[in-house]
């Protein structure tokens, strides 16, 4: 990260702080980060117009176990920062490629 260093103007007190001029860059990694807040851990997907079909079998004790599911999305899908809520949909393709 590049920034410029400034110091306070009080005599005898020298405090230094850095003013960030660019969003953080994580070289050599495929991690997605939010350019607004720097979050690189918490994200969510927002899908509109979704139909979820799940097939269950009932067990002898009356409980249910899911066997298969089918999800159809008919609307827009957005990729959102989980900390500040910024729209990161430009990274959605990369997210899908890294989903295991």
Backbone as a chain_set.jsonl record, in Angstrom:
{"seq": "XXXXXXXXXXXXXXXXXXXXXXXXXXXXXXXXXXXXXXXXXXXXXXXXXXXXXXXXXXXXXXXXXXXXXXXXXXXXXXXXXXXXXXXXXXXXXXXXXXXX", "coords": {"N": [[0.833, -1.172, 0.0], [0.445, 2.197, -0.725], [1.033, 5.342, 0.655], [0.907, 8.596, 2.179], [2.98, 10.091, 4.578], [2.233, 11.988, 7.431], [2.764, 14.424, 9.975], [1.812, 15.633, 13.246], [1.229, 19.095, 14.244], [1.901, 19.99, 16.749], [4.262, 21.248, 19.024], [7.073, 19.328, 19.996], [5.684, 16.947, 20.005], [5.449, 14.201, 18.079], [3.514, 12.604, 15.987], [2.729, 10.024, 13.831], [0.872, 9.129, 11.031], [-0.782, 7.218, 8.497], [-2.169, 7.965, 5.404], [-4.303, 6.263, 3.482], [-4.319, 5.808, 0.035], [-5.211, 4.081, -1.83], [-7.224, 1.148, -2.381], [-6.723, -1.866, -0.47], [-4.351, -4.291, -1.685], [-3.984, -7.627, -2.35], [-1.495, -9.351, -3.242], [-0.688, -12.143, -5.345], [-2.753, -13.88, -4.665], [-6.056, -15.321, -4.785], [-8.054, -14.199, -3.369], [-11.066, -12.5, -2.687], [-11.817, -9.17, -1.973], [-13.459, -6.468, -0.349], [-13.555, -3.393, -1.918], [-14.46, -1.135, -0.649], [-14.607, -1.371, 2.232], [-12.59, -3.152, 2.861], [-13.078, -5.73, 3.746], [-12.534, -9.225, 3.736], [-13.657, -11.632, 4.308], [-16.448, -12.035, 4.901], [-19.293, -12.53, 3.102], [-22.279, -12.417, 1.071], [-24.868, -13.848, -0.972], [-27.427, -12.589, -2.978], [-30.329, -13.58, -4.312], [-32.932, -13.143, -6.604], [-36.331, -14.055, -7.243], [-36.548, -16.988, -6.788], [-36.922, -20.496, -6.943], [-37.103, -23.274, -4.955], [-36.806, -26.685, -4.847], [-37.021, -29.464, -2.872], [-36.39, -32.83, -2.3], [-37.518, -35.242, -0.033], [-37.106, -38.041, 2.174], [-39.014, -39.93, 4.437], [-38.093, -41.014, 7.599], [-38.166, -43.981, 9.721], [-38.639, -43.146, 12.323], [-40.136, -40.903, 12.018], [-38.811, -38.578, 11.374], [-37.289, -36.474, 8.816], [-35.183, -36.793, 5.934], [-33.22, -35.015, 3.689], [-32.951, -35.766, 0.232], [-32.461, -34.962, -2.405], [-32.057, -31.85, -4.167], [-33.327, -29.102, -6.066], [-32.655, -26.067, -7.441], [-33.871, -23.15, -8.848], [-33.147, -20.086, -10.315], [-34.746, -17.218, -11.19], [-34.45, -14.546, -11.345], [-32.326, -11.675, -10.815], [-28.951, -12.092, -9.617], [-27.03, -11.043, -6.944], [-23.842, -10.227, -5.541], [-22.731, -9.572, -2.409], [-21.059, -7.513, -0.028], [-20.58, -8.639, 3.217], [-20.114, -7.023, 5.398], [-20.204, -4.161, 4.924], [-22.19, -3.942, 3.041], [-21.787, -3.324, 0.369], [-22.21, -3.535, -3.182], [-20.84, -6.155, -4.815], [-21.006, -7.458, -7.219], [-19.498, -7.642, -9.537], [-17.517, -9.397, -8.895], [-18.74, -11.832, -8.745], [-18.56, -13.986, -10.576], [-15.937, -14.898, -10.12], [-16.266, -15.687, -7.475], [-18.05, -17.864, -7.826], [-16.365, -19.612, -9.219], [-14.571, -20.273, -7.239], [-16.025, -21.653, -5.382], [-16.448, -24.432, -3.472]], "CA": [[0.0, 0.0, 0.0], [1.19, 3.439, -0.731], [0.359, 6.435, 1.34], [1.865, 9.627, 2.509], [3.111, 10.232, 6.02], [2.092, 13.352, 7.922], [2.938, 14.515, 11.416], [1.018, 16.703, 13.84], [1.955, 20.368, 14.32], [2.155, 20.371, 18.132], [5.695, 21.174, 19.295], [7.542, 18.264, 20.877], [4.902, 15.722, 19.817], [5.479, 13.752, 16.694], [2.668, 11.452, 15.717], [2.688, 9.722, 12.405], [-0.225, 8.295, 10.564], [-0.731, 7.013, 7.057], [-3.415, 8.172, 4.678], [-4.369, 5.307, 2.372], [-4.823, 6.397, -1.198], [-5.747, 3.012, -2.669], [-7.761, -0.015, -1.686], [-5.669, -2.854, -0.264], [-4.116, -5.268, -2.742], [-3.409, -8.86, -1.838], [-0.79, -9.941, -4.375], [-0.45, -13.579, -5.361], [-3.858, -14.638, -4.086], [-7.336, -15.196, -5.478], [-9.046, -13.738, -2.404], [-11.9, -11.351, -3.013], [-11.948, -8.231, -0.862], [-14.334, -5.329, -0.626], [-12.777, -2.171, -2.101], [-15.009, -0.066, 0.18], [-14.245, -1.5, 3.645], [-11.45, -4.053, 3.027], [-13.523, -7.044, 4.197], [-12.16, -10.337, 2.859], [-14.149, -12.861, 4.92], [-17.891, -12.169, 5.076], [-20.029, -12.161, 1.888], [-23.514, -13.149, 0.847], [-25.472, -13.819, -2.296], [-28.847, -12.232, -2.97], [-30.959, -14.047, -5.555], [-34.347, -12.782, -6.715], [-37.15, -14.98, -8.021], [-35.952, -18.315, -6.615], [-37.756, -21.644, -6.622], [-36.304, -24.373, -4.41], [-37.533, -27.942, -4.688], [-36.21, -30.424, -2.136], [-37.024, -34.14, -2.148], [-37.217, -35.83, 1.266], [-37.689, -39.326, 2.547], [-39.342, -39.946, 5.86], [-37.482, -42.119, 8.321], [-39.097, -44.754, 10.546], [-38.97, -42.404, 13.546], [-40.947, -39.748, 11.656], [-37.967, -37.476, 10.919], [-37.094, -36.412, 7.369], [-33.829, -36.642, 5.428], [-33.219, -34.54, 2.3], [-32.29, -36.676, -0.705], [-32.02, -34.183, -3.57], [-32.712, -30.551, -4.292], [-33.222, -28.418, -7.346], [-32.871, -24.64, -7.247], [-33.941, -22.372, -10.083], [-33.145, -18.646, -10.081], [-35.379, -16.553, -12.33], [-34.145, -13.121, -11.304], [-30.94, -11.224, -10.733], [-28.153, -12.546, -8.486], [-26.043, -10.051, -6.534], [-22.826, -10.646, -4.589], [-22.749, -8.436, -1.495], [-20.148, -7.504, 1.121], [-21.319, -8.921, 4.443], [-19.824, -6.046, 6.456], [-20.694, -2.802, 4.626], [-23.33, -4.016, 2.129], [-21.443, -2.867, -0.98], [-22.507, -4.463, -4.276], [-19.607, -6.697, -5.381], [-21.443, -8.386, -8.262], [-18.435, -7.811, -10.53], [-16.691, -10.513, -8.442], [-19.576, -13.019, -8.588], [-18.014, -15.088, -11.371], [-14.776, -15.413, -9.382], [-16.837, -16.384, -6.315], [-18.577, -19.161, -8.268], [-15.234, -20.467, -9.574], [-13.878, -20.681, -6.026], [-16.984, -22.322, -4.524], [-16.182, -25.887, -3.462]], "C": [[0.877, 1.235, 0.0], [0.374, 4.493, -0.03], [1.378, 7.51, 1.624], [1.848, 9.805, 4.02], [3.004, 11.706, 6.388], [2.344, 13.331, 9.425], [2.127, 15.693, 11.938], [1.869, 17.956, 13.994], [2.179, 20.823, 15.762], [3.643, 20.237, 18.425], [6.02, 20.053, 20.292], [6.794, 16.947, 20.716], [4.944, 15.364, 18.343], [4.65, 12.487, 16.579], [2.662, 11.249, 14.222], [1.475, 8.863, 12.12], [-0.15, 8.239, 9.059], [-2.121, 7.228, 6.477], [-3.394, 7.221, 3.487], [-4.98, 5.975, 1.159], [-5.43, 5.356, -2.128], [-6.347, 1.927, -1.783], [-6.651, -1.041, -1.506], [-5.564, -3.834, -1.414], [-3.42, -6.478, -2.139], [-2.772, -9.588, -3.006], [-0.624, -11.44, -4.23], [-1.567, -14.411, -4.77], [-5.13, -14.399, -4.9], [-8.424, -14.679, -4.551], [-9.785, -12.514, -2.938], [-11.923, -10.456, -1.779], [-12.828, -7.084, -1.304], [-13.478, -4.078, -0.781], [-13.28, -1.001, -1.247], [-14.499, -0.162, 1.614], [-13.065, -2.436, 3.895], [-11.815, -5.445, 3.515], [-13.078, -8.122, 3.211], [-12.646, -11.669, 3.416], [-15.653, -13.078, 4.808], [-18.631, -11.628, 3.85], [-21.352, -12.906, 1.861], [-24.018, -12.924, -0.563], [-26.942, -13.474, -2.141], [-29.423, -12.619, -4.326], [-32.446, -13.704, -5.513], [-35.076, -13.827, -7.553], [-36.625, -16.408, -7.979], [-37.027, -19.343, -6.297], [-36.837, -22.766, -6.158], [-37.21, -25.581, -4.237], [-36.595, -28.928, -4.0], [-37.007, -31.711, -1.965], [-36.559, -34.754, -0.828], [-37.738, -37.257, 1.333], [-37.945, -39.27, 4.045], [-38.757, -41.194, 6.498], [-38.513, -42.808, 9.208], [-39.517, -44.017, 11.805], [-39.798, -41.148, 13.28], [-40.136, -38.534, 11.215], [-37.775, -37.558, 9.41], [-35.614, -36.213, 7.036], [-33.901, -36.135, 3.99], [-32.407, -35.476, 1.409], [-31.719, -35.909, -1.893], [-32.703, -32.828, -3.53], [-32.434, -29.96, -5.667], [-33.565, -26.957, -7.101], [-32.853, -23.946, -8.603], [-34.03, -20.901, -9.718], [-33.674, -17.971, -11.34], [-35.058, -15.067, -12.394], [-32.651, -12.866, -11.232], [-30.252, -11.804, -9.489], [-27.104, -11.474, -8.204], [-25.093, -10.672, -5.521], [-22.537, -9.44, -3.714], [-21.703, -8.603, -0.394], [-20.976, -7.683, 2.385], [-21.075, -7.917, 5.555], [-20.412, -4.675, 6.142], [-21.862, -2.79, 3.646], [-23.051, -3.542, 0.715], [-21.755, -3.947, -2.01], [-21.191, -4.877, -4.941], [-19.914, -7.675, -6.506], [-20.396, -8.595, -9.353], [-17.51, -8.977, -10.166], [-17.47, -11.826, -8.349], [-19.042, -14.21, -9.371], [-16.819, -15.727, -10.666], [-15.234, -16.187, -8.154], [-17.322, -17.768, -6.714], [-17.443, -20.126, -8.627], [-14.513, -21.002, -8.345], [-14.786, -21.382, -5.028], [-16.785, -23.822, -4.599], [-17.206, -26.616, -2.632]], "O": [[1.919, 1.284, 0.654], [-0.852, 4.513, -0.128], [2.566, 7.353, 1.342], [0.801, 9.68, 4.655], [3.605, 12.564, 5.742], [2.147, 12.3, 10.068], [1.795, 16.62, 11.199], [3.093, 17.891, 13.887], [2.615, 21.955, 15.974], [4.235, 19.206, 18.106], [5.327, 19.868, 21.292], [7.234, 15.926, 21.245], [4.523, 16.138, 17.483], [5.063, 11.421, 17.036], [2.596, 12.205, 13.449], [1.118, 7.978, 12.899], [0.462, 9.094, 8.419], [-3.116, 6.731, 7.004], [-2.563, 7.361, 2.589], [-6.022, 6.623, 1.245], [-6.089, 5.706, -3.107], [-6.02, 1.808, -0.602], [-5.722, -1.083, -2.313], [-6.565, -4.171, -2.046], [-2.382, -6.348, -1.492], [-3.44, -10.363, -3.691], [-0.44, -11.949, -3.125], [-1.335, -15.562, -4.402], [-5.253, -13.401, -5.608], [-9.602, -14.715, -4.906], [-9.198, -11.625, -3.553], [-12.039, -10.951, -0.658], [-12.923, -6.773, -2.492], [-12.738, -3.731, 0.14], [-12.596, 0.016, -1.133], [-14.015, 0.825, 2.168], [-12.579, -2.516, 5.023], [-10.923, -6.277, 3.683], [-13.224, -7.961, 1.999], [-12.121, -12.721, 3.051], [-16.09, -14.216, 4.635], [-18.606, -10.427, 3.584], [-21.521, -13.911, 2.552], [-23.656, -11.964, -1.243], [-27.622, -14.011, -1.266], [-29.05, -12.057, -5.356], [-33.125, -13.945, -4.515], [-34.496, -14.413, -8.467], [-36.294, -16.978, -9.018], [-37.924, -19.097, -5.49], [-35.913, -23.163, -6.868], [-38.243, -25.513, -3.571], [-35.499, -29.195, -4.493], [-38.161, -31.684, -1.538], [-35.364, -34.786, -0.536], [-38.684, -37.626, 0.638], [-37.2, -38.652, 4.807], [-38.917, -42.3, 5.982], [-39.606, -42.282, 9.421], [-40.62, -44.227, 12.309], [-40.125, -40.412, 14.21], [-40.708, -37.557, 10.73], [-38.063, -38.585, 8.796], [-34.888, -35.545, 7.772], [-34.566, -36.747, 3.154], [-31.32, -35.919, 1.779], [-30.604, -36.189, -2.333], [-33.773, -32.667, -2.944], [-31.444, -30.281, -6.324], [-34.649, -26.646, -6.607], [-31.934, -24.135, -9.4], [-34.875, -20.503, -8.916], [-33.114, -18.135, -12.424], [-35.36, -14.405, -13.387], [-31.832, -13.729, -11.548], [-30.883, -11.986, -8.447], [-26.38, -11.047, -9.104], [-25.486, -11.536, -4.738], [-22.138, -8.391, -4.22], [-21.491, -9.707, 0.108], [-21.955, -6.969, 2.602], [-21.77, -7.955, 6.57], [-21.056, -4.077, 7.004], [-22.471, -1.741, 3.433], [-23.985, -3.373, -0.07], [-21.583, -5.136, -1.741], [-20.513, -4.053, -5.555], [-19.16, -8.624, -6.724], [-20.408, -9.627, -10.025], [-16.798, -9.492, -11.028], [-16.915, -12.835, -7.916], [-19.071, -15.335, -8.873], [-16.702, -16.951, -10.62], [-14.659, -17.224, -7.824], [-17.04, -18.745, -6.02], [-17.547, -21.325, -8.368], [-13.906, -22.072, -8.401], [-14.347, -21.68, -3.918], [-16.934, -24.421, -5.664], [-17.144, -27.839, -2.508]]}, "num_chains": 1, "name": "protein.A"}
